[in-house]
Amino acid sequence: MAGDAIAEAVLATGFTGLTFAAVAGRLGVGQATLYRHAANRDELVRLGLDLALRRTKWPDLDGSWRPLLERWALASWHAWEAHPGAVLEATRGVIPASMIQLSDRVGVALVNRGFTPRNAVLAVDLVFDLVADSRRGVETLAGALEAEFLPVRQTMERHWSAHRDSTHGDSDHLGVDEVTAQLRDEMVRAIREEPVVWFRGKLRIVLTGIEQELAPGARP
């Protein structure tokens, strides 16, 4: 049984709730047979992630470093978006070889543009950690709270809006001043906003920090 066949079955099954039984059933083999080709669930995940990343259409490495990093960050965002649950697996330490190779490619591109190897690694780590953390947050907010029976995002919006509208009450619903009210309005707006738009705002701040601290010509 080829590794890519197993990886195809993993992607078809999906990373959320991935089990040996589901992958074996999709392949039409017994779990014992599958265990001979993948020792544990992490190996199934690694095979699936590797194929997903190899199939992703990654941007070019042309031009100056800042638009290059921005292109790659957004491509990474959409790669995780295409495979729900994948980013949760990667951020717990299941890392396929293709992920390391992609990081190397971007790092080499930065070094070729004058970054030191250390600063290139730090820049790559900052940007792709931001992508992973943001996507993980999006997927968490898409889930449901057992006690609320509502998506987490909707529950958060309701709570922030309720506290925003409070003018008096007990310790759980204290009145707020106008500045706090404005802050809570902005939080509700952030919760409602398309996740990728909010992510782009964070990314601009990170890229500006890289420009000031790590890029060629930045202050020591």
CNS distance restraints for C-alpha pairs under 8 A (distance, minus, plus):
assign (resid   1 and name CA) (resid   5 and name CA) 6.90 0.50 0.50
assign (resid   1 and name CA) (resid   6 and name CA) 7.53 0.50 0.50
assign (resid   1 and name CA) (resid  37 and name CA) 7.27 0.50 0.50
assign (resid   2 and name CA) (resid   6 and name CA) 6.72 0.50 0.50
assign (resid   3 and name CA) (resid   7 and name CA) 6.15 0.50 0.50
assign (resid   3 and name CA) (resid  37 and name CA) 7.69 0.50 0.50
assign (resid   3 and name CA) (resid  47 and name CA) 6.96 0.50 0.50
assign (resid   4 and name CA) (resid   8 and name CA) 5.98 0.50 0.50
assign (resid   4 and name CA) (resid  47 and name CA) 7.43 0.50 0.50
assign (resid   4 and name CA) (resid  51 and name CA) 7.18 0.50 0.50
assign (resid   5 and name CA) (resid   9 and name CA) 6.36 0.50 0.50
assign (resid   6 and name CA) (resid  10 and name CA) 6.24 0.50 0.50
assign (resid   6 and name CA) (resid  23 and name CA) 7.53 0.50 0.50
assign (resid   6 and name CA) (resid  27 and name CA) 7.44 0.50 0.50
assign (resid   6 and name CA) (resid  44 and name CA) 7.41 0.50 0.50
assign (resid   6 and name CA) (resid  47 and name CA) 7.30 0.50 0.50
assign (resid   6 and name CA) (resid  48 and name CA) 7.68 0.50 0.50
assign (resid   7 and name CA) (resid  11 and name CA) 6.26 0.50 0.50
assign (resid   7 and name CA) (resid  44 and name CA) 7.04 0.50 0.50
assign (resid   7 and name CA) (resid  47 and name CA) 5.05 0.50 0.50
assign (resid   7 and name CA) (resid  48 and name CA) 4.34 0.50 0.50
assign (resid   7 and name CA) (resid  49 and name CA) 7.89 0.50 0.50
assign (resid   7 and name CA) (resid  50 and name CA) 7.99 0.50 0.50
assign (resid   7 and name CA) (resid  51 and name CA) 6.33 0.50 0.50
assign (resid   8 and name CA) (resid  12 and name CA) 6.12 0.50 0.50
assign (resid   8 and name CA) (resid  48 and name CA) 6.90 0.50 0.50
assign (resid   8 and name CA) (resid  51 and name CA) 7.67 0.50 0.50
assign (resid   9 and name CA) (resid  13 and name CA) 6.03 0.50 0.50
assign (resid   9 and name CA) (resid  23 and name CA) 5.74 0.50 0.50
assign (resid   9 and name CA) (resid  26 and name CA) 6.16 0.50 0.50
assign (resid   9 and name CA) (resid  27 and name CA) 6.51 0.50 0.50
assign (resid  10 and name CA) (resid  14 and name CA) 5.99 0.50 0.50
assign (resid  10 and name CA) (resid  15 and name CA) 7.10 0.50 0.50
assign (resid  10 and name CA) (resid  18 and name CA) 7.52 0.50 0.50
assign (resid  10 and name CA) (resid  23 and name CA) 6.01 0.50 0.50
assign (resid  10 and name CA) (resid  44 and name CA) 6.77 0.50 0.50
assign (resid  10 and name CA) (resid  45 and name CA) 7.20 0.50 0.50
assign (resid  10 and name CA) (resid  47 and name CA) 7.84 0.50 0.50
assign (resid  10 and name CA) (resid  48 and name CA) 5.43 0.50 0.50
assign (resid  11 and name CA) (resid  15 and name CA) 7.07 0.50 0.50
assign (resid  11 and name CA) (resid  48 and name CA) 5.82 0.50 0.50
assign (resid  11 and name CA) (resid  52 and name CA) 7.57 0.50 0.50
assign (resid  11 and name CA) (resid  83 and name CA) 7.81 0.50 0.50
assign (resid  13 and name CA) (resid  18 and name CA) 6.79 0.50 0.50
assign (resid  13 and name CA) (resid  22 and name CA) 6.85 0.50 0.50
assign (resid  13 and name CA) (resid  23 and name CA) 6.57 0.50 0.50
assign (resid  13 and name CA) (resid  26 and name CA) 7.68 0.50 0.50
assign (resid  14 and name CA) (resid  18 and name CA) 6.30 0.50 0.50
assign (resid  14 and name CA) (resid  83 and name CA) 7.11 0.50 0.50
assign (resid  14 and name CA) (resid  84 and name CA) 7.31 0.50 0.50
assign (resid  14 and name CA) (resid  85 and name CA) 7.61 0.50 0.50
assign (resid  15 and name CA) (resid  45 and name CA) 7.24 0.50 0.50
assign (resid  15 and name CA) (resid  83 and name CA) 7.25 0.50 0.50
assign (resid  15 and name CA) (resid  84 and name CA) 6.60 0.50 0.50
assign (resid  15 and name CA) (resid  85 and name CA) 5.02 0.50 0.50
assign (resid  15 and name CA) (resid  86 and name CA) 5.72 0.50 0.50
assign (resid  15 and name CA) (resid  89 and name CA) 7.92 0.50 0.50
assign (resid  16 and name CA) (resid  84 and name CA) 6.67 0.50 0.50
assign (resid  16 and name CA) (resid  85 and name CA) 4.93 0.50 0.50
assign (resid  16 and name CA) (resid  86 and name CA) 7.72 0.50 0.50
assign (resid  18 and name CA) (resid  22 and name CA) 6.95 0.50 0.50
assign (resid  18 and name CA) (resid  23 and name CA) 7.65 0.50 0.50
assign (resid  19 and name CA) (resid  23 and name CA) 6.47 0.50 0.50
assign (resid  19 and name CA) (resid  41 and name CA) 6.98 0.50 0.50
assign (resid  20 and name CA) (resid  24 and name CA) 5.97 0.50 0.50
assign (resid  20 and name CA) (resid  31 and name CA) 6.55 0.50 0.50
assign (resid  20 and name CA) (resid  34 and name CA) 7.76 0.50 0.50
assign (resid  20 and name CA) (resid  41 and name CA) 6.63 0.50 0.50
assign (resid  21 and name CA) (resid  25 and name CA) 5.99 0.50 0.50
assign (resid  21 and name CA) (resid  31 and name CA) 6.25 0.50 0.50
assign (resid  22 and name CA) (resid  26 and name CA) 6.24 0.50 0.50
assign (resid  23 and name CA) (resid  27 and name CA) 6.26 0.50 0.50
assign (resid  24 and name CA) (resid  28 and name CA) 6.02 0.50 0.50
assign (resid  24 and name CA) (resid  29 and name CA) 5.28 0.50 0.50
assign (resid  24 and name CA) (resid  30 and name CA) 5.85 0.50 0.50
assign (resid  24 and name CA) (resid  31 and name CA) 5.57 0.50 0.50
assign (resid  24 and name CA) (resid  34 and name CA) 6.24 0.50 0.50
assign (resid  25 and name CA) (resid  29 and name CA) 6.23 0.50 0.50
assign (resid  25 and name CA) (resid  30 and name CA) 7.27 0.50 0.50
assign (resid  29 and name CA) (resid  33 and name CA) 6.36 0.50 0.50
assign (resid  29 and name CA) (resid  34 and name CA) 6.99 0.50 0.50
assign (resid  30 and name CA) (resid  34 and name CA) 6.55 0.50 0.50
assign (resid  31 and name CA) (resid  35 and name CA) 6.11 0.50 0.50
assign (resid  32 and name CA) (resid  36 and name CA) 6.69 0.50 0.50
assign (resid  33 and name CA) (resid  37 and name CA) 7.27 0.50 0.50
assign (resid  34 and name CA) (resid  38 and name CA) 6.19 0.50 0.50
assign (resid  35 and name CA) (resid  39 and name CA) 5.26 0.50 0.50
assign (resid  35 and name CA) (resid  40 and name CA) 7.02 0.50 0.50
assign (resid  38 and name CA) (resid  43 and name CA) 5.60 0.50 0.50
assign (resid  38 and name CA) (resid  44 and name CA) 6.24 0.50 0.50
assign (resid  39 and name CA) (resid  43 and name CA) 6.43 0.50 0.50
assign (resid  40 and name CA) (resid  44 and name CA) 6.82 0.50 0.50
assign (resid  41 and name CA) (resid  45 and name CA) 6.33 0.50 0.50
assign (resid  42 and name CA) (resid  46 and name CA) 6.06 0.50 0.50
assign (resid  42 and name CA) (resid  94 and name CA) 6.58 0.50 0.50
assign (resid  43 and name CA) (resid  47 and name CA) 6.18 0.50 0.50
assign (resid  44 and name CA) (resid  48 and name CA) 6.26 0.50 0.50
assign (resid  45 and name CA) (resid  49 and name CA) 6.01 0.50 0.50
assign (resid  45 and name CA) (resid  89 and name CA) 7.33 0.50 0.50
assign (resid  45 and name CA) (resid  94 and name CA) 7.24 0.50 0.50
assign (resid  46 and name CA) (resid  50 and name CA) 6.02 0.50 0.50
assign (resid  46 and name CA) (resid  94 and name CA) 6.09 0.50 0.50
assign (resid  46 and name CA) (resid  95 and name CA) 6.42 0.50 0.50
assign (resid  46 and name CA) (resid  96 and name CA) 5.25 0.50 0.50
assign (resid  47 and name CA) (resid  51 and name CA) 6.36 0.50 0.50
assign (resid  47 and name CA) (resid  96 and name CA) 7.18 0.50 0.50
assign (resid  48 and name CA) (resid  52 and name CA) 6.16 0.50 0.50
assign (resid  49 and name CA) (resid  53 and name CA) 6.11 0.50 0.50
assign (resid  49 and name CA) (resid  86 and name CA) 6.96 0.50 0.50
assign (resid  49 and name CA) (resid  95 and name CA) 7.99 0.50 0.50
assign (resid  49 and name CA) (resid  96 and name CA) 6.48 0.50 0.50
assign (resid  50 and name CA) (resid  54 and name CA) 6.13 0.50 0.50
assign (resid  50 and name CA) (resid  96 and name CA) 5.27 0.50 0.50
assign (resid  50 and name CA) (resid  97 and name CA) 6.83 0.50 0.50
assign (resid  50 and name CA) (resid  98 and name CA) 5.64 0.50 0.50
assign (resid  50 and name CA) (resid  99 and name CA) 7.31 0.50 0.50
assign (resid  51 and name CA) (resid  55 and name CA) 6.11 0.50 0.50
assign (resid  52 and name CA) (resid  56 and name CA) 6.33 0.50 0.50
assign (resid  52 and name CA) (resid  79 and name CA) 7.89 0.50 0.50
assign (resid  53 and name CA) (resid  79 and name CA) 7.38 0.50 0.50
assign (resid  53 and name CA) (resid  98 and name CA) 6.58 0.50 0.50
assign (resid  53 and name CA) (resid  99 and name CA) 7.11 0.50 0.50
assign (resid  54 and name CA) (resid  98 and name CA) 6.64 0.50 0.50
assign (resid  56 and name CA) (resid  79 and name CA) 6.59 0.50 0.50
assign (resid  57 and name CA) (resid  75 and name CA) 7.94 0.50 0.50
assign (resid  58 and name CA) (resid  72 and name CA) 7.05 0.50 0.50
assign (resid  58 and name CA) (resid  75 and name CA) 6.41 0.50 0.50
assign (resid  59 and name CA) (resid  71 and name CA) 6.45 0.50 0.50
assign (resid  59 and name CA) (resid  72 and name CA) 6.27 0.50 0.50
assign (resid  59 and name CA) (resid  75 and name CA) 7.19 0.50 0.50
assign (resid  60 and name CA) (resid  68 and name CA) 7.72 0.50 0.50
assign (resid  61 and name CA) (resid  68 and name CA) 6.17 0.50 0.50
assign (resid  61 and name CA) (resid 106 and name CA) 7.52 0.50 0.50
assign (resid  61 and name CA) (resid 109 and name CA) 6.71 0.50 0.50
assign (resid  62 and name CA) (resid  68 and name CA) 6.87 0.50 0.50
assign (resid  63 and name CA) (resid  67 and name CA) 7.41 0.50 0.50
assign (resid  63 and name CA) (resid  68 and name CA) 6.68 0.50 0.50
assign (resid  64 and name CA) (resid  68 and name CA) 6.36 0.50 0.50
assign (resid  64 and name CA) (resid 113 and name CA) 7.47 0.50 0.50
assign (resid  65 and name CA) (resid  69 and name CA) 6.10 0.50 0.50
assign (resid  65 and name CA) (resid 109 and name CA) 7.76 0.50 0.50
assign (resid  65 and name CA) (resid 110 and name CA) 6.32 0.50 0.50
assign (resid  65 and name CA) (resid 113 and name CA) 6.85 0.50 0.50
assign (resid  66 and name CA) (resid  70 and name CA) 6.23 0.50 0.50
assign (resid  66 and name CA) (resid 207 and name CA) 6.81 0.50 0.50
assign (resid  67 and name CA) (resid  71 and name CA) 6.03 0.50 0.50
assign (resid  68 and name CA) (resid  72 and name CA) 6.32 0.50 0.50
assign (resid  69 and name CA) (resid  73 and name CA) 6.02 0.50 0.50
assign (resid  69 and name CA) (resid 106 and name CA) 7.83 0.50 0.50
assign (resid  69 and name CA) (resid 127 and name CA) 7.65 0.50 0.50
assign (resid  70 and name CA) (resid  74 and name CA) 6.27 0.50 0.50
assign (resid  70 and name CA) (resid 203 and name CA) 7.54 0.50 0.50
assign (resid  70 and name CA) (resid 207 and name CA) 7.99 0.50 0.50
assign (resid  71 and name CA) (resid  75 and name CA) 6.16 0.50 0.50
assign (resid  72 and name CA) (resid  76 and name CA) 6.02 0.50 0.50
assign (resid  73 and name CA) (resid  77 and name CA) 6.18 0.50 0.50
assign (resid  73 and name CA) (resid 127 and name CA) 6.60 0.50 0.50
assign (resid  73 and name CA) (resid 128 and name CA) 6.48 0.50 0.50
assign (resid  73 and name CA) (resid 131 and name CA) 6.48 0.50 0.50
assign (resid  74 and name CA) (resid  78 and name CA) 6.29 0.50 0.50
assign (resid  74 and name CA) (resid 131 and name CA) 7.98 0.50 0.50
assign (resid  75 and name CA) (resid  79 and name CA) 6.11 0.50 0.50
assign (resid  76 and name CA) (resid  80 and name CA) 6.33 0.50 0.50
assign (resid  76 and name CA) (resid 128 and name CA) 7.73 0.50 0.50
assign (resid  76 and name CA) (resid 131 and name CA) 7.00 0.50 0.50
assign (resid  77 and name CA) (resid  81 and name CA) 6.17 0.50 0.50
assign (resid  77 and name CA) (resid 131 and name CA) 5.82 0.50 0.50
assign (resid  77 and name CA) (resid 132 and name CA) 7.55 0.50 0.50
assign (resid  77 and name CA) (resid 135 and name CA) 6.83 0.50 0.50
assign (resid  78 and name CA) (resid  82 and name CA) 6.09 0.50 0.50
assign (resid  79 and name CA) (resid  83 and name CA) 6.89 0.50 0.50
assign (resid  80 and name CA) (resid  84 and name CA) 6.65 0.50 0.50
assign (resid  80 and name CA) (resid  86 and name CA) 6.31 0.50 0.50
assign (resid  80 and name CA) (resid  87 and name CA) 5.90 0.50 0.50
assign (resid  80 and name CA) (resid 135 and name CA) 7.06 0.50 0.50
assign (resid  81 and name CA) (resid 135 and name CA) 7.25 0.50 0.50
assign (resid  84 and name CA) (resid 139 and name CA) 7.42 0.50 0.50
assign (resid  85 and name CA) (resid  89 and name CA) 6.62 0.50 0.50
assign (resid  85 and name CA) (resid 139 and name CA) 7.61 0.50 0.50
assign (resid  86 and name CA) (resid  90 and name CA) 6.33 0.50 0.50
assign (resid  87 and name CA) (resid  91 and name CA) 6.04 0.50 0.50
assign (resid  87 and name CA) (resid 132 and name CA) 6.23 0.50 0.50
assign (resid  87 and name CA) (resid 135 and name CA) 7.04 0.50 0.50
assign (resid  87 and name CA) (resid 136 and name CA) 6.34 0.50 0.50
assign (resid  88 and name CA) (resid  92 and name CA) 6.49 0.50 0.50
assign (resid  88 and name CA) (resid 136 and name CA) 6.23 0.50 0.50
assign (resid  89 and name CA) (resid  93 and name CA) 6.91 0.50 0.50
assign (resid  89 and name CA) (resid  94 and name CA) 5.93 0.50 0.50
assign (resid  90 and name CA) (resid  94 and name CA) 4.84 0.50 0.50
assign (resid  90 and name CA) (resid  95 and name CA) 5.80 0.50 0.50
assign (resid  91 and name CA) (resid 132 and name CA) 7.23 0.50 0.50
assign (resid  95 and name CA) (resid  99 and name CA) 6.58 0.50 0.50
assign (resid  95 and name CA) (resid 100 and name CA) 7.64 0.50 0.50
assign (resid  96 and name CA) (resid 100 and name CA) 7.08 0.50 0.50
assign (resid  97 and name CA) (resid 101 and name CA) 6.35 0.50 0.50
assign (resid  98 and name CA) (resid 102 and name CA) 6.15 0.50 0.50
assign (resid  99 and name CA) (resid 103 and name CA) 6.28 0.50 0.50
assign (resid 100 and name CA) (resid 104 and name CA) 6.19 0.50 0.50
assign (resid 101 and name CA) (resid 105 and name CA) 6.25 0.50 0.50
assign (resid 102 and name CA) (resid 106 and name CA) 6.48 0.50 0.50
assign (resid 103 and name CA) (resid 107 and name CA) 6.06 0.50 0.50
assign (resid 103 and name CA) (resid 124 and name CA) 7.07 0.50 0.50
assign (resid 104 and name CA) (resid 108 and name CA) 5.99 0.50 0.50
assign (resid 105 and name CA) (resid 109 and name CA) 6.28 0.50 0.50
assign (resid 106 and name CA) (resid 110 and name CA) 6.39 0.50 0.50
assign (resid 106 and name CA) (resid 124 and name CA) 7.18 0.50 0.50
assign (resid 107 and name CA) (resid 111 and name CA) 6.32 0.50 0.50
assign (resid 107 and name CA) (resid 117 and name CA) 7.54 0.50 0.50
assign (resid 107 and name CA) (resid 120 and name CA) 5.40 0.50 0.50
assign (resid 107 and name CA) (resid 121 and name CA) 6.15 0.50 0.50
assign (resid 107 and name CA) (resid 124 and name CA) 6.54 0.50 0.50
assign (resid 108 and name CA) (resid 112 and name CA) 6.11 0.50 0.50
assign (resid 108 and name CA) (resid 120 and name CA) 7.84 0.50 0.50
assign (resid 109 and name CA) (resid 113 and name CA) 6.47 0.50 0.50
assign (resid 110 and name CA) (resid 114 and name CA) 6.61 0.50 0.50
assign (resid 110 and name CA) (resid 115 and name CA) 5.54 0.50 0.50
assign (resid 110 and name CA) (resid 120 and name CA) 5.74 0.50 0.50
assign (resid 111 and name CA) (resid 115 and name CA) 4.51 0.50 0.50
assign (resid 111 and name CA) (resid 116 and name CA) 5.90 0.50 0.50
assign (resid 111 and name CA) (resid 117 and name CA) 6.09 0.50 0.50
assign (resid 111 and name CA) (resid 120 and name CA) 6.27 0.50 0.50
assign (resid 113 and name CA) (resid 216 and name CA) 7.83 0.50 0.50
assign (resid 114 and name CA) (resid 215 and name CA) 7.47 0.50 0.50
assign (resid 114 and name CA) (resid 216 and name CA) 5.48 0.50 0.50
assign (resid 115 and name CA) (resid 119 and name CA) 5.97 0.50 0.50
assign (resid 115 and name CA) (resid 120 and name CA) 5.59 0.50 0.50
assign (resid 115 and name CA) (resid 214 and name CA) 7.19 0.50 0.50
assign (resid 115 and name CA) (resid 215 and name CA) 5.80 0.50 0.50
assign (resid 115 and name CA) (resid 216 and name CA) 5.60 0.50 0.50
assign (resid 116 and name CA) (resid 120 and name CA) 5.99 0.50 0.50
assign (resid 117 and name CA) (resid 121 and name CA) 6.19 0.50 0.50
assign (resid 118 and name CA) (resid 122 and name CA) 6.26 0.50 0.50
assign (resid 119 and name CA) (resid 123 and name CA) 6.00 0.50 0.50
assign (resid 119 and name CA) (resid 214 and name CA) 5.50 0.50 0.50
assign (resid 119 and name CA) (resid 215 and name CA) 7.47 0.50 0.50
assign (resid 120 and name CA) (resid 124 and name CA) 6.14 0.50 0.50
assign (resid 120 and name CA) (resid 214 and name CA) 7.74 0.50 0.50
assign (resid 121 and name CA) (resid 125 and name CA) 5.99 0.50 0.50
assign (resid 122 and name CA) (resid 126 and name CA) 6.05 0.50 0.50
assign (resid 123 and name CA) (resid 127 and name CA) 6.25 0.50 0.50
assign (resid 123 and name CA) (resid 210 and name CA) 6.40 0.50 0.50
assign (resid 123 and name CA) (resid 214 and name CA) 7.24 0.50 0.50
assign (resid 124 and name CA) (resid 128 and name CA) 6.08 0.50 0.50
assign (resid 125 and name CA) (resid 129 and name CA) 5.71 0.50 0.50
assign (resid 126 and name CA) (resid 130 and name CA) 6.15 0.50 0.50
assign (resid 126 and name CA) (resid 206 and name CA) 7.46 0.50 0.50
assign (resid 127 and name CA) (resid 131 and name CA) 6.42 0.50 0.50
assign (resid 127 and name CA) (resid 203 and name CA) 7.27 0.50 0.50
assign (resid 127 and name CA) (resid 206 and name CA) 7.10 0.50 0.50
assign (resid 127 and name CA) (resid 207 and name CA) 7.83 0.50 0.50
assign (resid 128 and name CA) (resid 132 and name CA) 6.16 0.50 0.50
assign (resid 129 and name CA) (resid 133 and name CA) 5.93 0.50 0.50
assign (resid 130 and name CA) (resid 134 and name CA) 5.94 0.50 0.50
assign (resid 130 and name CA) (resid 203 and name CA) 7.52 0.50 0.50
assign (resid 131 and name CA) (resid 135 and name CA) 6.12 0.50 0.50
assign (resid 131 and name CA) (resid 199 and name CA) 7.79 0.50 0.50
assign (resid 132 and name CA) (resid 136 and name CA) 5.97 0.50 0.50
assign (resid 133 and name CA) (resid 137 and name CA) 6.13 0.50 0.50
assign (resid 134 and name CA) (resid 138 and name CA) 6.26 0.50 0.50
assign (resid 134 and name CA) (resid 199 and name CA) 6.74 0.50 0.50
assign (resid 135 and name CA) (resid 139 and name CA) 6.26 0.50 0.50
assign (resid 136 and name CA) (resid 140 and name CA) 6.14 0.50 0.50
assign (resid 137 and name CA) (resid 141 and name CA) 6.12 0.50 0.50
assign (resid 138 and name CA) (resid 142 and name CA) 6.23 0.50 0.50
assign (resid 138 and name CA) (resid 195 and name CA) 6.85 0.50 0.50
assign (resid 139 and name CA) (resid 143 and name CA) 6.59 0.50 0.50
assign (resid 140 and name CA) (resid 152 and name CA) 7.28 0.50 0.50
assign (resid 141 and name CA) (resid 151 and name CA) 6.63 0.50 0.50
assign (resid 141 and name CA) (resid 152 and name CA) 4.68 0.50 0.50
assign (resid 141 and name CA) (resid 153 and name CA) 4.78 0.50 0.50
assign (resid 142 and name CA) (resid 151 and name CA) 5.66 0.50 0.50
assign (resid 142 and name CA) (resid 152 and name CA) 6.14 0.50 0.50
assign (resid 142 and name CA) (resid 153 and name CA) 6.39 0.50 0.50
assign (resid 143 and name CA) (resid 151 and name CA) 5.33 0.50 0.50
assign (resid 143 and name CA) (resid 152 and name CA) 5.79 0.50 0.50
assign (resid 144 and name CA) (resid 148 and name CA) 7.47 0.50 0.50
assign (resid 144 and name CA) (resid 149 and name CA) 6.03 0.50 0.50
assign (resid 144 and name CA) (resid 150 and name CA) 5.25 0.50 0.50
assign (resid 144 and name CA) (resid 151 and name CA) 4.16 0.50 0.50
assign (resid 144 and name CA) (resid 152 and name CA) 5.24 0.50 0.50
assign (resid 145 and name CA) (resid 149 and name CA) 5.71 0.50 0.50
assign (resid 145 and name CA) (resid 150 and name CA) 6.13 0.50 0.50
assign (resid 145 and name CA) (resid 151 and name CA) 6.49 0.50 0.50
assign (resid 145 and name CA) (resid 152 and name CA) 5.89 0.50 0.50
assign (resid 146 and name CA) (resid 150 and name CA) 7.94 0.50 0.50
assign (resid 148 and name CA) (resid 155 and name CA) 7.32 0.50 0.50
assign (resid 150 and name CA) (resid 154 and name CA) 6.50 0.50 0.50
assign (resid 150 and name CA) (resid 155 and name CA) 6.25 0.50 0.50
assign (resid 151 and name CA) (resid 155 and name CA) 6.30 0.50 0.50
assign (resid 152 and name CA) (resid 156 and name CA) 6.08 0.50 0.50
assign (resid 153 and name CA) (resid 157 and name CA) 6.22 0.50 0.50
assign (resid 153 and name CA) (resid 191 and name CA) 6.73 0.50 0.50
assign (resid 154 and name CA) (resid 158 and name CA) 6.19 0.50 0.50
assign (resid 155 and name CA) (resid 159 and name CA) 6.27 0.50 0.50
assign (resid 156 and name CA) (resid 160 and name CA) 6.16 0.50 0.50
assign (resid 156 and name CA) (resid 191 and name CA) 7.74 0.50 0.50
assign (resid 157 and name CA) (resid 161 and name CA) 5.99 0.50 0.50
assign (resid 157 and name CA) (resid 188 and name CA) 5.68 0.50 0.50
assign (resid 157 and name CA) (resid 191 and name CA) 6.44 0.50 0.50
assign (resid 157 and name CA) (resid 192 and name CA) 7.66 0.50 0.50
assign (resid 158 and name CA) (resid 162 and name CA) 6.02 0.50 0.50
assign (resid 159 and name CA) (resid 163 and name CA) 6.22 0.50 0.50
assign (resid 160 and name CA) (resid 164 and name CA) 6.00 0.50 0.50
assign (resid 160 and name CA) (resid 184 and name CA) 6.36 0.50 0.50
assign (resid 160 and name CA) (resid 187 and name CA) 7.45 0.50 0.50
assign (resid 160 and name CA) (resid 188 and name CA) 6.49 0.50 0.50
assign (resid 161 and name CA) (resid 165 and name CA) 6.25 0.50 0.50
assign (resid 161 and name CA) (resid 184 and name CA) 7.30 0.50 0.50
assign (resid 161 and name CA) (resid 185 and name CA) 7.50 0.50 0.50
assign (resid 161 and name CA) (resid 188 and name CA) 6.76 0.50 0.50
assign (resid 162 and name CA) (resid 166 and name CA) 6.38 0.50 0.50
assign (resid 163 and name CA) (resid 173 and name CA) 6.13 0.50 0.50
assign (resid 163 and name CA) (resid 174 and name CA) 7.56 0.50 0.50
assign (resid 163 and name CA) (resid 175 and name CA) 7.90 0.50 0.50
assign (resid 164 and name CA) (resid 176 and name CA) 7.19 0.50 0.50
assign (resid 164 and name CA) (resid 181 and name CA) 5.49 0.50 0.50
assign (resid 164 and name CA) (resid 184 and name CA) 5.87 0.50 0.50
assign (resid 164 and name CA) (resid 185 and name CA) 7.16 0.50 0.50
assign (resid 165 and name CA) (resid 181 and name CA) 7.95 0.50 0.50
assign (resid 166 and name CA) (resid 173 and name CA) 6.12 0.50 0.50
assign (resid 166 and name CA) (resid 174 and name CA) 6.57 0.50 0.50
assign (resid 166 and name CA) (resid 175 and name CA) 5.30 0.50 0.50
assign (resid 166 and name CA) (resid 176 and name CA) 7.10 0.50 0.50
assign (resid 167 and name CA) (resid 174 and name CA) 6.83 0.50 0.50
assign (resid 167 and name CA) (resid 175 and name CA) 4.05 0.50 0.50
assign (resid 167 and name CA) (resid 176 and name CA) 6.42 0.50 0.50
assign (resid 168 and name CA) (resid 173 and name CA) 6.70 0.50 0.50
assign (resid 168 and name CA) (resid 174 and name CA) 5.45 0.50 0.50
assign (resid 168 and name CA) (resid 175 and name CA) 4.50 0.50 0.50
assign (resid 169 and name CA) (resid 173 and name CA) 5.27 0.50 0.50
assign (resid 169 and name CA) (resid 174 and name CA) 5.52 0.50 0.50
assign (resid 169 and name CA) (resid 175 and name CA) 6.94 0.50 0.50
assign (resid 170 and name CA) (resid 174 and name CA) 6.10 0.50 0.50
assign (resid 176 and name CA) (resid 180 and name CA) 5.88 0.50 0.50
assign (resid 176 and name CA) (resid 181 and name CA) 6.17 0.50 0.50
assign (resid 177 and name CA) (resid 181 and name CA) 6.15 0.50 0.50
assign (resid 178 and name CA) (resid 182 and name CA) 6.19 0.50 0.50
assign (resid 179 and name CA) (resid 183 and name CA) 6.28 0.50 0.50
assign (resid 180 and name CA) (resid 184 and name CA) 6.21 0.50 0.50
assign (resid 181 and name CA) (resid 185 and name CA) 6.20 0.50 0.50
assign (resid 182 and name CA) (resid 186 and name CA) 6.28 0.50 0.50
assign (resid 183 and name CA) (resid 187 and name CA) 6.26 0.50 0.50
assign (resid 184 and name CA) (resid 188 and name CA) 6.23 0.50 0.50
assign (resid 185 and name CA) (resid 189 and name CA) 6.26 0.50 0.50
assign (resid 186 and name CA) (resid 190 and name CA) 6.11 0.50 0.50
assign (resid 187 and name CA) (resid 191 and name CA) 6.20 0.50 0.50
assign (resid 188 and name CA) (resid 192 and name CA) 6.25 0.50 0.50
assign (resid 189 and name CA) (resid 193 and name CA) 6.03 0.50 0.50
assign (resid 190 and name CA) (resid 198 and name CA) 7.04 0.50 0.50
assign (resid 193 and name CA) (resid 197 and name CA) 6.95 0.50 0.50
assign (resid 193 and name CA) (resid 198 and name CA) 6.83 0.50 0.50
assign (resid 194 and name CA) (resid 198 and name CA) 6.75 0.50 0.50
assign (resid 195 and name CA) (resid 199 and name CA) 6.13 0.50 0.50
assign (resid 196 and name CA) (resid 200 and name CA) 6.12 0.50 0.50
assign (resid 197 and name CA) (resid 201 and name CA) 6.60 0.50 0.50
assign (resid 198 and name CA) (resid 202 and name CA) 6.58 0.50 0.50
assign (resid 199 and name CA) (resid 203 and name CA) 6.08 0.50 0.50
assign (resid 200 and name CA) (resid 204 and name CA) 6.21 0.50 0.50
assign (resid 201 and name CA) (resid 205 and name CA) 6.68 0.50 0.50
assign (resid 202 and name CA) (resid 206 and name CA) 6.37 0.50 0.50
assign (resid 203 and name CA) (resid 207 and name CA) 6.07 0.50 0.50
assign (resid 204 and name CA) (resid 208 and name CA) 6.13 0.50 0.50
assign (resid 205 and name CA) (resid 209 and name CA) 6.26 0.50 0.50
assign (resid 206 and name CA) (resid 210 and name CA) 6.26 0.50 0.50
assign (resid 207 and name CA) (resid 211 and name CA) 6.16 0.50 0.50
assign (resid 208 and name CA) (resid 212 and name CA) 6.25 0.50 0.50
assign (resid 209 and name CA) (resid 213 and name CA) 5.98 0.50 0.50
assign (resid 209 and name CA) (resid 214 and name CA) 7.80 0.50 0.50
assign (resid 210 and name CA) (resid 214 and name CA) 4.97 0.50 0.50
assign (resid 210 and name CA) (resid 215 and name CA) 6.01 0.50 0.50
assign (resid 211 and name CA) (resid 215 and name CA) 4.99 0.50 0.50
assign (resid 211 and name CA) (resid 218 and name CA) 6.67 0.50 0.50
assign (resid 212 and name CA) (resid 218 and name CA) 5.26 0.50 0.50
assign (resid 212 and name CA) (resid 219 and name CA) 6.93 0.50 0.50
assign (resid 213 and name CA) (resid 218 and name CA) 5.32 0.50 0.50
assign (resid 213 and name CA) (resid 219 and name CA) 6.27 0.50 0.50
assign (resid 213 and name CA) (resid 220 and name CA) 7.31 0.50 0.50
assign (resid 214 and name CA) (resid 218 and name CA) 5.97 0.50 0.50
